[in-house]
Every structure is written in C-alpha cells, then in structure tokens.
C-alpha cells in the first residue's frame, strides 16, 4: 500500500458516522486541523496522538481496513486523530 506523506489526511470510507479523522504522523494539533479542513471545518476540535494499522479486509469488500490501536506494536504507524465533538 502506498504511504501517505506525514501531515496528510487519511481518506477512509466509513461504515456509519465517523468519530475522528486521521492524519498520518504525530503532528501538531494545528497541522492536523489544517490537513482535515478541506473536508471538515473542525474549528478547535481536540486531537490525539495514537497509532494505526492497515489490515486485509476479511469480507473482501475492501482491500484493506484501517484500525486505530492504542499502543505501538509491529506494523503500526503514527497517526493524529482529530476528534468529532
């Protein structure tokens, strides 16, 4: 899977309403909010540094699924979550 550059928004297809938008890398709150603004006027939404992982989709509907994980482990990458209110 190609890597998005640090500071760019991960474009995800959500099932239901999303709880956050994700930006690749542990970036500052300002950088994270600027990355998601083209899609969502997030104002001063809270941010959180966390980890993400791409996993093959067991249903076959998509190639890969994104999972947020709380602790780093092998195969994870840094993301900054911009949280919905």
Backbone as JSON, one array per atom type, in Angstrom:
{
  "sequence": "XXXXXXXXXXXXXXXXXXXXXXXXXXXXXXXXXXXXXXXXXXXXXXXXXXXXXXXXXXXXXXXXXXXXXXXXXXXXXXXXXXXXX",
  "N": [[0.83, -1.18, 0.0], [0.6, 2.22, -0.86], [2.32, 4.81, 0.88], [1.0, 7.58, 2.61], [2.11, 10.98, 2.7], [3.67, 12.33, 5.67], [1.59, 14.28, 7.69], [-0.55, 14.4, 6.0], [-4.03, 13.88, 5.28], [-5.76, 10.86, 6.01], [-7.8, 9.27, 3.8], [-10.71, 7.77, 4.39], [-13.25, 5.27, 3.99], [-16.16, 5.29, 5.64], [-18.19, 3.18, 7.69], [-21.13, 3.98, 8.79], [-21.3, 6.74, 11.14], [-18.38, 8.71, 11.46], [-15.96, 8.89, 14.15], [-13.7, 10.3, 14.26], [-11.2, 12.02, 12.28], [-8.27, 11.13, 10.52], [-4.78, 11.85, 10.47], [-1.71, 11.31, 8.93], [1.13, 10.5, 10.85], [2.59, 11.84, 13.9], [1.63, 14.79, 14.4], [1.44, 18.36, 15.01], [-1.39, 19.81, 16.79], [-2.39, 22.0, 15.31], [-1.39, 21.52, 12.67], [-2.69, 19.09, 12.14], [-5.41, 19.84, 12.19], [-5.45, 21.64, 10.05], [-4.94, 19.88, 7.95], [-7.29, 18.38, 7.76], [-9.23, 20.27, 7.21], [-10.08, 20.82, 4.46], [-12.08, 18.91, 4.14], [-13.68, 19.09, 6.39], [-14.82, 21.54, 8.55], [-13.26, 21.89, 11.25], [-12.8, 23.59, 13.37], [-11.68, 24.21, 16.62], [-11.26, 21.52, 17.28], [-10.56, 18.73, 19.44], [-7.42, 16.93, 19.52], [-5.54, 13.85, 19.16], [-2.67, 11.94, 19.7], [-1.99, 8.85, 18.34], [-2.01, 5.43, 17.21], [-2.06, 3.63, 14.11], [-3.2, 0.97, 11.93], [-3.07, -0.92, 8.96], [-5.06, -3.52, 7.8], [-5.71, -6.56, 6.09], [-8.92, -6.8, 4.57], [-11.33, -8.87, 5.89], [-13.81, -9.42, 4.77], [-13.65, -9.0, 2.08], [-14.75, -6.87, 0.78], [-13.29, -4.52, 0.71], [-9.84, -3.73, -0.03], [-8.09, -3.24, 2.13], [-8.45, -2.57, 5.65], [-8.64, 0.07, 8.03], [-7.45, 0.3, 11.28], [-7.57, 1.8, 14.45], [-5.21, 1.77, 16.99], [-4.24, 1.58, 20.41], [-1.65, 1.31, 21.49], [1.72, 1.22, 20.33], [2.77, -1.33, 18.14], [4.36, -3.93, 16.28], [4.16, -3.22, 12.85], [2.46, -1.07, 13.06], [1.65, 2.43, 12.56], [2.3, 5.92, 13.07], [-0.37, 8.15, 13.83], [-2.39, 11.1, 13.9], [-5.31, 11.83, 15.5], [-8.15, 13.72, 14.76], [-10.69, 14.67, 16.62], [-14.21, 14.25, 16.51], [-16.74, 16.31, 17.95]],
  "CA": [[0.0, 0.0, 0.0], [1.44, 3.42, -0.86], [2.26, 5.62, 2.1], [0.67, 8.99, 2.52], [3.15, 11.76, 3.37], [3.38, 12.8, 7.03], [0.81, 15.51, 7.69], [-1.69, 14.35, 5.07], [-5.22, 13.21, 5.8], [-6.08, 9.53, 5.51], [-9.18, 9.27, 3.29], [-11.3, 6.49, 4.76], [-14.68, 5.06, 3.74], [-16.72, 4.92, 6.94], [-19.47, 2.49, 7.83], [-21.74, 4.75, 9.87], [-20.74, 8.06, 11.4], [-17.02, 8.64, 11.99], [-15.69, 9.54, 15.43], [-12.48, 11.1, 14.1], [-10.49, 11.98, 11.01], [-6.9, 10.77, 10.86], [-3.69, 12.46, 9.73], [-0.52, 10.46, 9.08], [2.22, 11.03, 11.67], [2.28, 12.58, 15.12], [1.82, 16.19, 14.03], [0.86, 19.3, 15.98], [-2.84, 19.99, 16.61], [-2.64, 22.95, 14.21], [-1.15, 20.83, 11.4], [-3.74, 18.09, 11.94], [-6.67, 20.52, 11.84], [-5.31, 22.18, 8.69], [-5.0, 18.77, 7.0], [-8.68, 17.9, 7.58], [-10.14, 21.38, 6.88], [-10.77, 20.74, 3.16], [-13.22, 18.0, 4.26], [-14.49, 19.33, 7.59], [-14.41, 22.73, 9.3], [-13.17, 21.3, 12.58], [-12.62, 24.6, 14.41], [-10.64, 23.85, 17.59], [-11.54, 20.14, 17.72], [-9.43, 18.11, 20.15], [-6.6, 15.98, 18.76], [-4.93, 12.81, 19.99], [-1.65, 11.13, 19.04], [-2.3, 7.44, 18.53], [-1.37, 4.54, 16.23], [-2.98, 3.0, 13.17], [-2.72, -0.25, 11.28], [-3.84, -1.43, 7.83], [-5.23, -4.97, 7.91], [-6.54, -7.06, 4.99], [-10.35, -6.85, 4.89], [-11.77, -10.26, 5.84], [-15.05, -9.56, 3.99], [-13.35, -8.88, 0.66], [-15.38, -5.67, 0.25], [-12.2, -3.58, 0.5], [-8.53, -4.38, 0.03], [-7.56, -3.11, 3.48], [-9.21, -1.81, 6.64], [-7.83, 0.83, 8.97], [-7.79, 0.15, 12.7], [-6.83, 2.6, 15.41], [-4.75, 0.97, 18.13], [-3.79, 2.47, 21.48], [-0.22, 1.2, 21.76], [2.51, 0.81, 19.18], [3.27, -2.69, 18.01], [4.92, -4.15, 14.95], [3.22, -2.99, 11.76], [1.67, 0.15, 13.29], [2.25, 3.7, 12.15], [1.82, 7.07, 13.85], [-1.44, 8.99, 13.3], [-3.01, 12.07, 14.8], [-6.76, 11.83, 15.33], [-8.9, 14.97, 15.02], [-11.91, 14.07, 17.16], [-15.5, 14.92, 16.38], [-17.29, 16.72, 19.23]],
  "C": [[0.88, 1.25, 0.0], [1.26, 4.22, 0.42], [1.86, 7.04, 1.77], [1.79, 9.77, 3.19], [2.7, 12.18, 4.78], [2.67, 14.14, 6.93], [-0.36, 15.5, 6.73], [-2.82, 13.53, 5.68], [-5.35, 11.83, 5.19], [-7.55, 9.56, 5.06], [-9.75, 7.88, 3.49], [-12.77, 6.44, 4.36], [-15.26, 4.51, 5.04], [-17.99, 4.11, 6.79], [-20.14, 3.14, 9.03], [-21.04, 6.09, 10.03], [-19.34, 7.94, 11.98], [-16.92, 9.33, 13.35], [-14.45, 10.42, 15.37], [-12.07, 11.08, 12.63], [-9.03, 11.8, 11.37], [-5.9, 11.41, 9.9], [-2.45, 11.6, 9.97], [0.56, 11.19, 9.86], [1.7, 11.69, 12.94], [2.62, 14.04, 14.84], [1.17, 17.08, 15.08], [-0.65, 19.4, 15.76], [-3.17, 20.93, 15.45], [-2.47, 22.28, 12.85], [-2.25, 19.81, 11.1], [-5.05, 18.75, 11.52], [-6.61, 21.09, 10.44], [-5.42, 21.07, 7.64], [-6.43, 18.31, 6.74], [-9.63, 19.01, 7.15], [-10.77, 21.31, 5.5], [-12.03, 19.86, 3.21], [-14.19, 18.39, 5.37], [-13.95, 20.57, 8.29], [-14.4, 22.36, 10.77], [-12.98, 22.32, 13.7], [-11.44, 24.25, 15.3], [-10.88, 22.45, 18.14], [-10.32, 19.56, 18.43], [-8.7, 17.12, 19.23], [-5.98, 14.98, 19.72], [-3.87, 12.09, 19.15], [-1.92, 9.68, 19.37], [-1.61, 6.65, 17.43], [-2.44, 3.94, 15.34], [-2.34, 1.78, 12.53], [-3.65, -0.56, 10.1], [-3.86, -2.95, 7.92], [-6.06, -5.44, 6.71], [-8.0, -7.22, 5.44], [-10.85, -8.29, 4.78], [-13.04, -10.47, 5.0], [-14.79, -9.54, 2.49], [-13.98, -7.65, 0.02], [-14.34, -4.61, -0.1], [-10.89, -4.35, 0.49], [-8.02, -4.42, 1.46], [-8.54, -2.34, 4.36], [-8.23, -1.12, 7.57], [-8.35, 0.57, 10.37], [-6.94, 1.09, 13.51], [-6.46, 1.69, 16.56], [-4.13, 1.91, 19.15], [-2.29, 2.44, 21.72], [0.5, 0.74, 20.5], [2.82, -0.67, 19.27], [3.74, -2.85, 16.57], [3.84, -3.98, 13.89], [2.36, -1.75, 11.92], [2.41, 1.37, 12.75], [1.58, 4.83, 12.92], [0.7, 7.79, 13.1], [-1.85, 9.99, 14.36], [-4.5, 12.08, 14.49], [-7.3, 13.22, 15.64], [-10.3, 14.49, 15.36], [-13.14, 14.92, 16.89], [-16.05, 15.18, 17.78], [-18.18, 15.76, 19.83]]
}
